[in-house]
Every structure is written in structure tokens, then in C-alpha cells.
Amino acid sequence: MSAYDFDKNISRQGTFSAKWNCENLTDDQEIISLSVADMDIALPDTMINPLVEHSKKGIYGYTLLSDNWQQVVSHWMLRHYQWQVPPEHVVFCPRVIQAVSLYIQNFTAPGDAIVSLTPSYHPIVQAVTLNQRRLLESTLRYQDGRYSIDFDDLENKFKRASSFILLSPHNPTGTVWPPETLIKIAELAERHQVFIISDDVHADFIFSAQRHQIISTFSDYVAQHSFICTSPAKTFNMAGLEVANIIIANDKHRDKFTRCLEAAGIHNPGYYAVPAFLAAYQHGDAWLAQLKRYLADNRTLLIDTFSRHFPAWQVTRSDGTYMLWVDYRASGLDERQIKTWFRTRAGVEASWGSDFGAAGRGFFRINIATPRRLLSAALQRIVRTSPL
């Protein structure tokens, strides 16, 4: 039995939640949101209490990083990934997407080509195109419910590019890249002198015996030509507190990136960021381990429900993230029709495939990081209102 209450339903109405900012249906049935990639599960009191005490001061002034911030990050990486990170390689940045944008703005030039894999997390695509860089998308292969990289196509793109943005594990497909894939990417990057931005924010959610591995550990070249972007935001559901750590081994790149942060006016963490981060990375291991077991059961519930009631659908065979990527193309429905079904009839919101590029059409992404009763209610609505 878990020592933590993951079943507690907590209303997020009135919290300005991006995930739950949904309009009611005409029959007053509220939408159950399984879309935005945050969790509807509260942290344990051991992590909440420090924030409560912090708030009671009544003075919310400028905040500095703790003296041991970098050391705490280094210990986490060693403990969870067996990755030895010198503390001085760690650079605080509020959000990973800010780090990606700052890299693009300051380490590449307008018109430079940047490669990403598609289907792809939309803000990554926007970071490239809004900064007037050329986006080269390498479409993932999809076969037997699994995704893999088309390395002939990827190398063709690398020949024309300065940089590559890797999502590891991949969002939206949940693919955990095996070592042989990461090694091949690293070899191609060195061959064509491509810099790698690796977004590893979902790394702590692996639901198999496979272990998350950092691409820079496979190659001296990549270690010196990469930013590894990590964060407790997904792991501990604290995206709103804006805490990320960018790990940069190359001294010149790290110094330049630090100056870029200063030039962008990014100096101090938010008032709650430091106590939340320290509580999570120093005292959150047991909570995370039990949460992963709970979410694994949620994954099984959704897969079994869809398999039983919608056998034509295929839930992507993935091992990572707390989202599942569902192929509904065999149902004969288009995206407009499935949106109408989910939103209007069932009252369930998901993330829709077209938001992840052309390669996402015919798919939807659904978030299972929620109390099981809420997930069960959403699945029952989908089944009950099915037009299939």
C-alpha cells in the first residue's frame, strides 16, 4: 500500500490552470481535462510544508539560488541516471523552452537550419520558426505501434543543419531512445558538426526496465557540443514555479549562455522556486517511486479500456512520459469528428495530433497523470458516448 494519497481529487478551478481553463458543456457537465502535460496529483506534505512556511513570511522579495543548488542537481543526476555531473556545469534557467530559445537566438544565425523529429512538441517548433531559423523536420518511422528514427533522412538533414533538438524521452510519442539510437545520433552529429539541444524533462517517467540515458554520456564530441536540459517541473508537478537546470560541459558555451541569461534579464529564481526545488530533489525519491507505480497502473487501465472497447485503435507501444499517444486512424473518424465526440458528447479534453505537426494527424495524446477515479470517469464517458 502506498504511503501517499494519489487518489485525492483536487479541484483546480479558480487557480488559473492552463489545463483546466475549460468551458462547461451545455448540460452543465464539466470537461475532464487530460490534455496539458502537468499532473492532477498533489505533492506530499513533506514538500508542501516548506512552501507554506515560506509563504507566511509575508515578504516576497528577490530570491537567490541556494549555495548548494548545483551540488543538489549533481547528486540527483548521479542517483537517478548514474551520470557524474560536475556541479559547476549546472546553470539555472526558469524554463527549458527559454533555454532553447536563448540558444537559437545567440548560438545560431537567422536562416540557419535546425533539425527536429516529428511529430513534435509544438513550442519547440515555434522556438525555431519564430526566431527566423529554418526548421528541418525528420519524420519518425511508425511501424507495429512503435516509433524509430529514419537515420538516412536524419543524416540528410544534418548535412544542412547547425543544430538538432532532441526530445528524450520523445514527446508526444513517449519513445525512450535506446542506447544504440543515441550512439547513432551522436556519431552523425560529430560527422556533420551538429550541436545538440537535448530536452530531458520527462526523463524521470520510464515505465519499463529500460533506463533513461543522457546522449552526452555516449560521446566526447556531444559532451562538448550540447546543452542537456533537465528540470523537476514534470517530475514533481511544479512547472508553475519555473525551475530548470541546463547542463553545459563546455566552459566557453556555458559562460556565453550565462551572459545570455543576464542580457535577457533572467537573474533570480521565483520566490517559491528554491524551497520547492530543494524539497523535491533532496526528499522526493520515495514519493516519486510510489507515484510511478501508481501511474503505471493508470497506463494499464487506459490501454485495457481502449483495447476492449476500441480494438481498431492502437496505443503506441512506448515506455516513457505520463502521456499516451493513440492512433485512431482505423476508426474512420477525422480529427474534427473525434474532437466533437470527446469534447461535446463525452466532456473530455485531450491533445490533438495536428498540434504536433502533419505526422500527428490521426492521433491524439492523453494524459494519465491524474487520480484514478477521475481517469476512470473520463474513460467511462468516452465509452458511453462512442459513435463507433
C-alpha positions as CSV (number, residue, x, y, z in Angstrom):
1,M,0.0,0.0,0.0
2,S,1.3,3.5,-0.9
3,A,2.2,5.9,1.9
4,Y,0.9,8.7,-0.2
5,D,-2.7,9.6,-1.3
6,F,-2.6,9.8,-5.1
7,D,-6.4,9.2,-5.2
8,K,-7.3,12.6,-3.8
9,N,-9.3,14.7,-6.2
10,I,-8.4,18.4,-6.1
11,S,-10.3,21.0,-8.0
12,R,-8.1,23.3,-9.9
13,Q,-10.9,25.7,-10.8
14,G,-10.0,29.2,-9.9
15,T,-6.3,28.6,-9.9
16,F,-5.8,30.0,-13.5
17,S,-4.8,26.5,-14.6
18,A,-3.8,26.3,-18.3
19,K,-5.0,22.7,-18.3
20,W,-8.4,23.2,-16.6
21,N,-9.4,26.5,-18.2
22,C,-12.3,24.8,-20.0
23,E,-15.8,26.0,-20.6
24,N,-18.7,23.9,-19.3
25,L,-20.9,21.9,-21.7
26,T,-24.5,23.0,-22.3
27,D,-25.8,20.2,-20.0
28,D,-23.6,21.5,-17.1
29,Q,-21.2,18.5,-17.3
30,E,-17.7,19.9,-16.7
31,I,-15.0,18.9,-19.0
32,I,-12.4,16.4,-17.6
33,S,-9.1,17.7,-19.0
34,L,-6.5,15.1,-19.9
35,S,-4.5,17.4,-22.2
36,V,-1.7,19.7,-20.9
37,A,1.3,17.9,-19.6
38,D,1.0,18.5,-15.9
39,M,-0.4,16.2,-13.2
40,D,-3.5,16.5,-11.1
41,I,-1.7,14.9,-8.2
42,A,-0.5,17.0,-5.2
43,L,2.9,16.8,-3.7
44,P,3.3,15.2,-0.2
45,D,3.2,17.4,2.9
46,T,6.9,17.0,3.3
47,M,7.3,19.1,0.2
48,I,4.3,21.4,0.6
49,N,5.0,22.4,4.2
50,P,8.3,24.2,3.4
51,L,6.4,26.3,0.9
52,V,3.6,27.1,3.3
53,E,6.1,28.2,5.9
54,H,7.9,30.2,3.3
55,S,4.7,32.0,2.3
56,K,3.9,33.0,5.9
57,K,6.8,35.5,6.0
58,G,4.6,37.9,4.1
59,I,7.6,39.4,2.2
60,Y,8.1,38.2,-1.3
61,G,11.3,39.8,-2.3
62,Y,14.1,38.9,-4.7
63,T,15.5,35.4,-4.2
64,L,18.9,33.9,-4.7
65,L,19.8,30.3,-5.5
66,S,20.9,28.3,-2.5
67,D,24.6,27.7,-2.0
68,N,24.2,24.0,-2.6
69,W,21.9,24.2,-5.7
70,Q,24.4,22.9,-8.2
71,Q,25.5,20.1,-5.8
72,V,21.9,19.0,-5.3
73,V,21.4,18.8,-9.1
74,S,24.7,16.8,-9.4
75,H,23.6,14.4,-6.7
76,W,20.2,13.8,-8.4
77,M,21.8,13.1,-11.8
78,L,24.2,10.6,-10.2
79,R,21.5,8.9,-8.1
80,H,18.9,8.6,-10.9
81,Y,21.0,8.3,-14.1
82,Q,24.4,7.2,-12.9
83,W,25.6,10.4,-14.6
84,Q,28.5,12.2,-13.0
85,V,27.9,16.0,-13.5
86,P,30.5,18.4,-12.1
87,P,28.4,20.9,-10.1
88,E,29.9,23.9,-12.0
89,H,28.4,22.6,-15.2
90,V,24.9,23.3,-13.9
91,V,23.2,26.6,-15.0
92,F,19.8,27.7,-13.6
93,C,17.2,28.8,-16.1
94,P,13.5,29.2,-15.3
95,R,12.2,27.1,-18.2
96,V,13.7,24.7,-20.7
97,I,11.9,26.4,-23.6
98,Q,13.6,29.7,-22.6
99,A,17.0,27.9,-22.8
100,V,16.2,26.5,-26.2
101,S,15.2,30.0,-27.5
102,L,18.2,31.7,-26.0
103,Y,20.4,29.1,-27.6
104,I,18.8,29.6,-31.0
105,Q,19.0,33.4,-30.7
106,N,22.6,33.6,-29.6
107,F,24.4,30.5,-30.9
108,T,22.8,30.3,-34.4
109,A,22.2,32.9,-37.1
110,P,19.0,33.8,-38.9
111,G,18.5,31.4,-41.8
112,D,20.4,28.6,-40.1
113,A,18.7,25.2,-40.3
114,I,17.7,23.4,-37.1
115,V,16.5,19.8,-37.2
116,S,13.8,18.2,-35.0
117,L,11.9,14.9,-35.1
118,T,8.3,14.9,-36.0
119,P,5.6,14.6,-34.7
120,S,7.0,17.2,-32.3
121,Y,6.1,19.2,-29.2
122,H,4.7,22.5,-30.7
123,P,6.6,25.0,-28.6
124,I,9.9,23.5,-29.9
125,V,8.8,24.1,-33.5
126,Q,7.8,27.7,-32.6
127,A,11.1,28.4,-30.9
128,V,12.8,27.7,-34.3
129,T,10.4,29.4,-36.6
130,L,9.6,32.5,-34.5
131,N,13.4,33.1,-34.3
132,Q,13.7,33.1,-38.1
133,R,15.6,29.9,-38.4
134,R,14.8,27.1,-40.9
135,L,13.1,24.1,-39.4
136,L,14.0,20.7,-41.0
137,E,11.7,18.0,-39.7
138,S,12.7,14.4,-39.9
139,T,9.6,12.3,-39.7
140,L,9.8,9.3,-37.4
141,R,9.1,5.9,-38.7
142,Y,5.9,4.3,-37.3
143,Q,5.6,0.5,-37.5
144,D,3.8,-2.1,-35.4
145,G,2.9,0.6,-32.9
146,R,6.4,1.8,-32.2
147,Y,8.4,4.8,-33.4
148,S,12.0,4.8,-34.6
149,I,14.3,7.2,-36.4
150,D,14.9,7.2,-40.1
151,F,18.6,7.7,-40.0
152,D,19.1,8.1,-43.7
153,D,16.7,11.0,-43.6
154,L,18.2,12.4,-40.3
155,E,21.7,12.4,-41.8
156,N,20.4,14.1,-44.9
157,K,19.0,16.8,-42.7
158,F,22.2,17.0,-40.5
159,K,24.2,17.8,-43.7
160,R,22.3,21.1,-44.0
161,A,21.9,22.0,-40.3
162,S,23.8,23.6,-37.5
163,S,21.8,22.1,-34.6
164,F,19.5,19.3,-33.6
165,I,16.8,19.5,-30.9
166,L,16.3,16.1,-29.3
167,L,13.3,15.3,-27.0
168,S,14.4,12.4,-24.8
169,P,12.0,10.7,-24.0
170,H,10.2,11.8,-27.0
171,N,7.1,14.0,-26.8
172,P,4.4,13.2,-27.9
173,T,5.1,9.5,-28.7
174,G,6.6,8.6,-25.3
175,T,9.5,6.8,-27.0
176,V,12.5,6.1,-24.8
177,W,15.5,6.1,-27.1
178,P,17.7,3.0,-26.7
179,P,21.5,3.4,-26.3
180,E,22.1,2.3,-29.9
181,T,19.9,5.1,-31.2
182,L,21.6,7.7,-29.0
183,I,25.0,6.4,-30.1
184,K,24.0,6.7,-33.8
185,I,22.7,10.2,-33.3
186,A,25.9,11.2,-31.6
187,E,28.0,9.7,-34.4
188,L,26.0,11.6,-37.0
189,A,26.3,14.8,-35.0
190,E,30.1,14.6,-34.9
191,R,30.4,13.6,-38.5
192,H,28.4,16.7,-39.6
193,Q,29.4,19.0,-36.7
194,V,25.9,19.5,-35.4
195,F,25.2,20.9,-32.0
196,I,22.6,19.1,-29.9
197,I,20.0,20.5,-27.6
198,S,18.6,17.6,-25.6
199,D,15.3,18.2,-23.7
200,D,15.2,15.6,-21.0
201,V,12.3,17.0,-18.9
202,H,10.3,13.7,-19.0
203,A,13.3,11.5,-18.1
204,D,12.1,10.5,-14.6
205,F,9.0,8.8,-16.0
206,I,10.1,5.5,-17.5
207,F,7.7,2.6,-17.2
208,S,9.9,-0.4,-18.2
209,A,13.2,-1.9,-17.2
210,Q,14.8,0.4,-19.7
211,R,16.8,3.1,-18.1
212,H,16.9,6.7,-19.3
213,Q,20.4,7.6,-20.6
214,I,21.8,11.0,-21.5
215,I,23.1,11.4,-25.0
216,S,26.2,13.3,-24.0
217,T,27.4,10.3,-22.0
218,F,28.0,8.4,-25.2
219,S,30.3,10.9,-27.0
220,D,33.1,13.3,-26.1
221,Y,32.0,15.4,-29.1
222,V,28.4,15.6,-27.9
223,A,29.5,16.3,-24.3
224,Q,31.3,19.4,-25.6
225,H,28.7,20.4,-28.1
226,S,25.4,20.1,-26.3
227,F,23.0,21.6,-23.8
228,I,21.3,18.9,-21.6
229,C,18.0,20.4,-20.4
230,T,16.7,19.0,-17.2
231,S,14.0,20.0,-14.7
232,P,12.0,18.9,-11.7
233,A,8.9,20.5,-13.3
234,K,7.4,17.4,-14.8
235,T,8.7,15.0,-12.1
236,F,7.3,17.0,-9.2
237,N,4.5,18.8,-10.9
238,M,5.9,22.3,-10.3
239,A,6.0,23.7,-13.8
240,G,4.3,26.9,-12.5
241,L,7.3,27.5,-10.2
242,E,9.7,27.7,-13.2
243,V,12.7,25.7,-12.3
244,A,15.1,24.2,-14.9
245,N,18.8,23.3,-15.0
246,I,20.8,23.4,-18.2
247,I,23.9,21.3,-18.0
248,I,26.7,22.6,-20.2
249,A,30.1,20.9,-20.1
250,N,31.9,23.2,-22.4
251,D,33.3,26.2,-20.5
252,K,33.0,28.7,-23.3
253,H,29.5,27.7,-24.2
254,R,28.5,27.8,-20.5
255,D,30.0,31.3,-20.0
256,K,28.3,32.6,-23.1
257,F,24.9,31.1,-22.1
258,T,25.2,32.7,-18.6
259,R,25.8,36.1,-20.2
260,C,22.8,35.5,-22.5
261,L,20.6,34.9,-19.4
262,E,21.8,38.1,-17.9
263,A,21.3,40.0,-21.1
264,A,17.7,38.7,-21.2
265,G,17.1,40.0,-17.7
266,I,17.0,36.5,-16.1
267,H,18.7,36.9,-12.8
268,N,16.7,35.5,-9.9
269,P,14.5,32.4,-9.3
270,G,10.9,32.9,-8.2
271,Y,10.2,33.2,-4.5
272,Y,9.0,29.6,-4.2
273,A,11.4,28.0,-6.6
274,V,14.3,27.4,-4.2
275,P,12.4,25.7,-1.3
276,A,10.4,23.6,-3.8
277,F,13.4,22.5,-5.7
278,L,15.4,21.6,-2.6
279,A,12.5,19.7,-1.0
280,A,11.9,17.8,-4.3
281,Y,15.4,16.8,-5.2
282,Q,16.5,16.1,-1.6
283,H,13.4,14.4,-0.2
284,G,11.3,13.3,-3.1
285,D,12.7,10.0,-4.1
286,A,10.3,7.8,-2.2
287,W,7.3,9.8,-3.4
288,L,8.4,9.6,-7.0
289,A,9.0,5.8,-6.8
290,Q,5.5,5.2,-5.5
291,L,3.9,7.7,-7.9
292,K,5.5,5.8,-10.9
293,R,3.9,2.6,-9.7
294,Y,0.5,4.4,-9.4
295,L,0.8,5.9,-12.9
296,A,1.9,2.5,-14.3
297,D,-1.5,1.2,-13.2
298,N,-3.2,4.2,-14.8
299,R,-1.4,3.4,-18.0
300,T,-2.7,-0.2,-17.8
301,L,-6.2,0.9,-17.2
302,L,-6.3,3.2,-20.2
303,I,-4.7,0.6,-22.5
304,D,-7.0,-2.2,-21.4
305,T,-10.1,0.0,-21.8
306,F,-9.2,1.2,-25.3
307,S,-8.2,-2.4,-26.3
308,R,-11.6,-3.7,-25.1
309,H,-13.9,-1.0,-26.4
310,F,-11.9,0.3,-29.4
311,P,-9.9,-2.6,-30.8
312,A,-9.2,-0.6,-34.0
313,W,-7.2,1.9,-32.1
314,Q,-3.6,1.4,-31.3
315,V,-2.0,2.9,-28.2
316,T,1.6,3.5,-29.1
317,R,3.9,1.0,-27.6
318,S,6.1,3.3,-25.5
319,D,7.9,3.3,-22.2
320,G,8.2,7.0,-21.3
321,T,6.2,10.0,-20.1
322,Y,2.8,10.1,-18.4
323,M,1.1,10.7,-21.7
324,L,-0.1,8.0,-24.2
325,W,-0.2,8.6,-27.9
326,V,-3.2,6.9,-29.6
327,D,-3.6,6.0,-33.3
328,Y,-7.3,6.2,-34.2
329,R,-7.0,6.3,-38.0
330,A,-8.5,2.8,-38.4
331,S,-11.8,4.1,-36.9
332,G,-12.5,6.1,-40.0
333,L,-13.0,9.3,-38.0
334,D,-11.2,12.5,-38.8
335,E,-9.9,15.0,-36.1
336,R,-13.0,17.2,-36.3
337,Q,-15.3,14.2,-35.6
338,I,-13.2,12.8,-32.7
339,K,-13.0,16.3,-31.1
340,T,-16.7,16.7,-31.3
341,W,-17.1,13.3,-29.7
342,F,-14.7,13.8,-26.9
343,R,-15.4,17.5,-26.1
344,T,-19.1,17.9,-26.8
345,R,-20.5,14.5,-26.1
346,A,-18.1,13.0,-23.6
347,G,-16.8,16.1,-22.0
348,V,-13.2,15.0,-22.1
349,E,-10.3,17.2,-23.4
350,A,-7.2,15.6,-24.9
351,S,-4.3,17.0,-27.0
352,W,-4.9,16.6,-30.7
353,G,-2.5,15.2,-33.2
354,S,-2.5,18.1,-35.7
355,D,-1.0,20.3,-32.9
356,F,2.2,18.1,-33.2
357,G,2.5,18.6,-37.0
358,A,1.3,16.8,-40.1
359,A,2.8,13.5,-38.8
360,G,0.4,13.7,-35.9
361,R,-2.8,13.6,-37.8
362,G,-4.9,10.7,-36.9
363,F,-3.5,10.5,-33.4
364,F,-4.3,12.1,-30.0
365,R,-2.3,12.4,-26.8
366,I,-3.9,11.7,-23.5
367,N,-2.5,12.4,-20.0
368,I,-2.9,9.7,-17.4
369,A,-1.3,11.6,-14.5
370,T,-4.5,12.1,-12.6
371,P,-6.3,10.4,-9.7
372,R,-7.6,7.0,-10.9
373,R,-11.2,7.8,-10.2
374,L,-11.0,10.9,-12.5
375,L,-9.3,8.9,-15.2
376,S,-11.9,6.1,-14.9
377,A,-14.7,8.7,-15.1
378,A,-13.2,10.2,-18.3
379,L,-12.8,6.7,-19.9
380,Q,-16.4,5.8,-19.0
381,R,-17.6,9.0,-20.6
382,I,-15.7,8.2,-23.8
383,V,-17.0,4.6,-23.9
384,R,-20.6,5.6,-23.1
385,T,-20.8,8.3,-25.8
386,S,-19.0,6.3,-28.5
387,P,-20.3,6.7,-32.1
388,L,-18.3,3.6,-33.1
